[in-house]
Amino acid sequence: MNRNRTHRNRRMAAHLLVYGALLLGLVVVQAVHAQVRSSYADRQNPRLSKSGPIYMDPNVYAYTAEFAKRFEMPSEWIVQDLKGADAVAWRMMPSYQECGWGGDPKACTQTVKCEIDLYFDHRRNPLPWDPRRLERYMTISGSSIGFLANFPRREALNHPNYPVARRKLFEPARPGDHWSADDSPFIDPQSGKGLSIQHFSGYVPFTGYDKEVFPGMALLTLLDIGCSGGPRDATFVLASDLVRLPLSAEEKAAIAHTIVMPQSWRTRITQAAKEHQERQDAFFKREGEKAIKAIQDRKAQQ
């Protein structure tokens, strides 16, 4: 009897070992599968979504190899000539319709809004933040944040109570600030003046920022008024006074941080904006021809 019981116990132990090994293998497979599913291509594949339709990423990216590894982004958009930032994302989003062209209330054209997200690692590309200003002023809608992997704050950022600043940004006031830096979260540590975002032909407004959008990383969102990816010389600066080329000694001293955009990224932006520009050109050509014909018809009736 004892011998039979011992035999049964040994068989049960062997079954448990096999079951445990199979279970461990299943866990490993699931873990590997989860890692594969976190690739950018899979994150942008609606067929793999378990929660219904997904948002498709409208952004045009360029970034460092370190950024690509951390956020599991495609290697094809890794660049070597992005300076002063770790990643940049440009997008063109539909805005309001403009109607009434040529006096026709049904003649409408679609306007767009373009933005640039800039990501800064605190160690590689530290920014001169003013500790007296708000650390976060942004909304999540339309941002590139949600399309990145390893997103530890995803639930917090999607929550309706995510803290968006609502009070004036320029409190407290900084004596001597140029008007373009009144609401800037950046400060020149030498002069104590606020720093505005500029290129060498004018001031660049920002639409939001987050000093710690991810652990150890900041986000700055700029409004790209011309929908061209920024200035032709591809350079942005943080400066305490307006600067123009060629730079004087005083203007060089006013620059606290420089960001140089990659040329390959700007080329891809031109391609991304081409379809919208072609639609606009066709619209205005059509409406112009209608207006000319209306003028000719009125003259013929006189």
C-alpha positions as CSV (number, residue, x, y, z in Angstrom):
1,M,0.0,0.0,0.0
2,N,2.7,2.5,1.0
3,R,4.7,1.5,-2.1
4,N,1.6,2.3,-4.3
5,R,1.0,5.6,-2.6
6,T,4.7,6.5,-3.1
7,H,4.4,5.7,-6.8
8,R,1.3,7.8,-7.2
9,N,3.0,10.7,-5.4
10,R,5.9,10.5,-7.7
11,R,3.7,10.4,-10.8
12,M,1.8,13.4,-9.5
13,A,5.0,15.3,-8.8
14,A,6.2,14.5,-12.4
15,H,2.8,15.8,-13.8
16,L,3.1,19.0,-11.7
17,L,6.7,19.6,-13.0
18,V,5.5,19.1,-16.6
19,Y,2.5,21.4,-16.0
20,G,4.7,24.0,-14.4
21,A,7.1,23.9,-17.3
22,L,4.3,24.3,-19.8
23,L,2.8,27.2,-17.8
24,L,6.2,28.9,-17.5
25,G,6.7,28.5,-21.3
26,L,3.2,30.0,-21.9
27,V,4.1,33.0,-19.7
28,V,7.4,33.5,-21.6
29,V,5.6,33.3,-25.0
30,Q,3.0,35.8,-23.8
31,A,5.7,38.1,-22.6
32,V,7.5,37.9,-26.0
33,H,4.2,38.4,-27.7
34,A,3.6,41.5,-25.7
35,Q,7.0,42.9,-26.6
36,V,6.3,42.2,-30.3
37,R,2.9,43.9,-30.0
38,S,4.5,47.0,-28.7
39,S,6.2,47.8,-32.0
40,Y,5.1,50.9,-33.7
41,A,3.7,49.0,-36.7
42,D,1.6,46.8,-34.4
43,R,0.4,49.8,-32.4
44,Q,-0.8,51.4,-35.7
45,N,-2.5,48.2,-36.9
46,P,-6.3,48.4,-36.4
47,R,-6.5,44.6,-36.9
48,L,-4.6,44.0,-33.7
49,S,-6.7,46.4,-31.6
50,K,-8.7,44.8,-28.8
51,S,-10.6,48.0,-28.1
52,G,-12.1,48.8,-31.4
53,P,-11.0,51.6,-33.8
54,I,-7.7,53.4,-33.1
55,Y,-6.3,56.8,-33.8
56,M,-3.9,56.8,-36.7
57,D,-0.7,58.7,-36.2
58,P,-0.5,61.9,-38.3
59,N,3.0,62.9,-37.1
60,V,6.2,63.1,-39.2
61,Y,9.0,62.1,-36.9
62,A,12.8,62.4,-36.5
63,Y,14.7,61.3,-33.4
64,T,17.9,59.9,-32.0
65,A,18.7,56.2,-31.7
66,E,18.3,56.5,-27.9
67,F,14.8,57.9,-28.3
68,A,13.8,55.2,-30.8
69,K,14.9,52.5,-28.4
70,R,13.1,53.9,-25.4
71,F,9.8,54.5,-27.1
72,E,10.0,51.6,-29.6
73,M,9.8,53.7,-32.7
74,P,10.9,52.7,-36.2
75,S,14.6,52.9,-37.0
76,E,13.9,54.4,-40.4
77,W,13.3,57.8,-38.8
78,I,16.6,57.9,-36.8
79,V,18.7,60.9,-37.8
80,Q,22.2,62.1,-36.9
81,D,21.7,65.8,-37.7
82,L,19.0,66.7,-35.1
83,K,20.8,69.0,-32.6
84,G,19.6,70.4,-29.3
85,A,16.6,68.1,-29.0
86,D,16.0,64.3,-28.8
87,A,13.0,64.1,-31.0
88,V,10.7,66.2,-33.2
89,A,7.2,65.4,-34.5
90,W,5.3,67.6,-37.0
91,R,1.6,67.2,-37.8
92,M,-1.0,68.9,-39.9
93,M,-4.6,68.8,-38.5
94,P,-7.9,70.0,-39.9
95,S,-9.2,73.2,-38.4
96,Y,-12.1,75.5,-39.4
97,Q,-13.7,75.8,-42.8
98,E,-13.5,79.2,-44.6
99,C,-16.7,79.8,-46.6
100,G,-17.9,82.6,-48.8
101,W,-15.1,82.8,-51.4
102,G,-16.2,84.8,-54.5
103,G,-19.4,85.7,-52.6
104,D,-20.6,82.0,-52.8
105,P,-21.6,80.8,-49.3
106,K,-21.0,77.2,-50.4
107,A,-17.5,77.9,-51.6
108,C,-15.5,76.6,-48.7
109,T,-11.9,75.6,-48.2
110,Q,-10.5,73.6,-45.3
111,T,-8.0,75.4,-43.1
112,V,-5.4,73.4,-41.2
113,K,-3.3,73.8,-38.1
114,C,0.3,72.6,-37.9
115,E,2.3,72.0,-34.7
116,I,5.8,70.8,-33.9
117,D,6.5,68.7,-30.8
118,L,10.0,68.8,-29.4
119,Y,11.3,66.3,-26.8
120,F,14.3,67.1,-24.6
121,D,16.1,64.6,-22.4
122,H,17.1,66.4,-19.2
123,R,20.6,65.0,-19.3
124,R,21.4,65.2,-23.0
125,N,19.5,68.4,-23.8
126,P,18.7,70.3,-20.6
127,L,16.5,73.4,-20.9
128,P,16.8,76.5,-18.7
129,W,13.4,76.2,-17.0
130,D,12.2,79.0,-14.7
131,P,11.3,77.3,-11.4
132,R,8.7,80.0,-10.6
133,R,6.6,79.2,-13.6
134,L,4.1,76.4,-14.2
135,E,5.7,73.1,-14.9
136,R,2.9,72.0,-17.3
137,Y,0.7,73.9,-19.7
138,M,-0.9,71.7,-22.3
139,T,-3.8,69.6,-23.5
140,I,-3.4,66.1,-24.8
141,S,-5.6,66.4,-27.8
142,G,-3.6,66.1,-31.0
143,S,-0.3,65.5,-29.3
144,S,2.2,62.9,-30.4
145,I,2.5,61.6,-26.8
146,G,-0.2,58.9,-27.2
147,F,1.6,57.3,-30.1
148,L,4.8,56.5,-28.2
149,A,5.4,53.2,-26.4
150,N,6.5,52.8,-22.8
151,F,4.0,55.4,-21.7
152,P,3.8,55.2,-17.9
153,R,1.5,58.2,-17.6
154,R,-0.9,57.1,-20.3
155,E,-3.9,56.6,-17.9
156,A,-3.2,59.8,-16.0
157,L,-2.9,61.8,-19.2
158,N,-6.1,60.4,-20.7
159,H,-8.0,61.1,-17.5
160,P,-10.4,64.1,-17.7
161,N,-8.9,65.5,-14.5
162,Y,-5.4,65.7,-16.0
163,P,-4.1,69.1,-14.6
164,V,-4.1,71.7,-17.4
165,A,-3.0,75.1,-16.4
166,R,-5.7,77.7,-16.4
167,R,-4.2,80.8,-14.8
168,K,-2.0,83.3,-16.5
169,L,1.4,82.1,-17.4
170,F,3.2,85.4,-16.9
171,E,2.8,85.5,-13.2
172,P,5.1,86.4,-11.5
173,A,6.4,89.1,-13.9
174,R,10.0,89.2,-14.8
175,P,11.3,92.8,-15.1
176,G,13.1,93.5,-18.3
177,D,11.5,90.6,-20.3
178,H,11.0,91.2,-24.1
179,W,7.3,91.0,-24.8
180,S,7.7,87.7,-26.7
181,A,9.0,86.1,-23.5
182,D,6.2,87.2,-21.2
183,D,4.6,83.8,-21.0
184,S,7.7,81.7,-21.5
185,P,8.6,79.0,-19.0
186,F,12.3,79.5,-19.7
187,I,14.8,81.9,-18.1
188,D,18.3,83.0,-18.9
189,P,20.3,81.9,-15.8
190,Q,22.8,84.7,-16.4
191,S,20.6,87.8,-17.0
192,G,17.4,86.5,-15.3
193,K,15.4,87.5,-18.4
194,G,12.7,85.3,-19.9
195,L,13.6,83.3,-23.1
196,S,11.3,83.3,-26.1
197,I,11.3,80.7,-28.8
198,Q,12.5,82.2,-32.1
199,H,14.0,81.5,-35.5
200,F,16.1,84.1,-37.2
201,S,13.2,85.8,-38.8
202,G,10.7,86.1,-36.0
203,Y,9.0,84.9,-32.8
204,V,7.6,81.4,-32.6
205,P,4.5,80.9,-30.4
206,F,4.2,77.8,-28.3
207,T,0.9,76.0,-27.7
208,G,2.0,73.9,-24.7
209,Y,4.7,72.3,-22.7
210,D,5.4,69.8,-20.0
211,K,8.6,69.8,-18.0
212,E,8.3,66.1,-17.1
213,V,6.0,64.6,-19.8
214,F,8.0,61.3,-19.3
215,P,10.4,60.6,-16.5
216,G,13.5,62.6,-17.3
217,M,12.1,64.1,-20.5
218,A,10.4,67.4,-21.4
219,L,8.0,68.3,-24.2
220,L,7.6,71.7,-26.0
221,T,4.9,72.2,-28.6
222,L,5.3,75.0,-31.2
223,L,2.8,76.5,-33.6
224,D,4.0,76.1,-37.1
225,I,2.2,79.0,-38.7
226,G,3.5,78.4,-42.3
227,C,3.0,74.6,-42.1
228,S,6.6,74.2,-43.4
229,G,8.4,72.6,-40.5
230,G,9.9,75.8,-39.3
231,P,12.3,78.3,-40.8
232,R,14.3,77.6,-44.0
233,D,17.6,77.5,-42.1
234,A,16.0,74.8,-39.8
235,T,17.2,76.5,-36.6
236,F,15.2,77.5,-33.5
237,V,16.7,79.3,-30.6
238,L,15.8,80.3,-27.0
239,A,16.8,83.9,-26.6
240,S,16.2,86.8,-24.3
241,D,16.0,89.3,-27.1
242,L,15.0,89.1,-30.7
243,V,17.9,87.9,-32.9
244,R,18.6,88.4,-36.6
245,L,21.3,87.1,-39.0
246,P,24.1,88.0,-39.1
247,L,24.3,87.8,-35.3
248,S,26.0,90.5,-33.4
249,A,28.0,89.8,-30.3
250,E,25.1,90.9,-28.1
251,E,22.7,88.7,-30.0
252,K,25.0,85.7,-29.6
253,A,25.1,86.3,-25.9
254,A,21.3,86.4,-25.8
255,I,21.0,82.9,-27.1
256,A,20.7,80.2,-24.4
257,H,19.8,77.1,-26.4
258,T,19.9,76.2,-30.1
259,I,17.8,73.5,-31.9
260,V,18.7,72.5,-35.5
261,M,16.1,70.4,-37.4
262,P,17.2,67.5,-39.6
263,Q,17.0,68.2,-43.4
264,S,15.5,64.7,-44.2
265,W,12.6,65.5,-41.8
266,R,11.9,68.8,-43.6
267,T,11.8,67.0,-46.9
268,R,9.2,64.5,-45.6
269,I,7.1,67.4,-44.3
270,T,7.1,68.9,-47.7
271,Q,5.7,65.7,-49.1
272,A,3.2,65.3,-46.3
273,A,1.9,68.9,-47.0
274,K,1.9,68.5,-50.7
275,E,-1.6,66.9,-51.0
276,H,-3.2,69.7,-49.0
277,Q,-1.4,72.3,-51.0
278,E,-2.6,70.8,-54.2
279,R,-6.2,70.8,-53.0
280,Q,-5.8,74.4,-52.0
281,D,-4.3,75.4,-55.4
282,A,-7.1,73.6,-57.2
283,F,-9.8,75.3,-55.1
284,F,-8.5,78.8,-55.7
285,K,-8.0,78.1,-59.4
286,R,-11.6,76.9,-59.7
287,E,-13.0,79.8,-57.6
288,G,-10.8,82.3,-59.5
289,E,-12.1,81.1,-62.9
290,K,-15.7,81.3,-61.5
291,A,-15.1,84.9,-60.4
292,I,-13.6,85.9,-63.8
293,K,-16.5,84.3,-65.7
294,A,-19.0,86.1,-63.4
295,I,-17.3,89.4,-64.2
296,Q,-17.4,88.6,-68.0
297,D,-21.0,87.7,-67.9
298,R,-21.9,90.9,-66.1
299,K,-20.0,93.0,-68.7
300,A,-21.8,91.1,-71.5
301,Q,-25.2,91.9,-70.1
302,Q,-24.4,95.7,-69.9
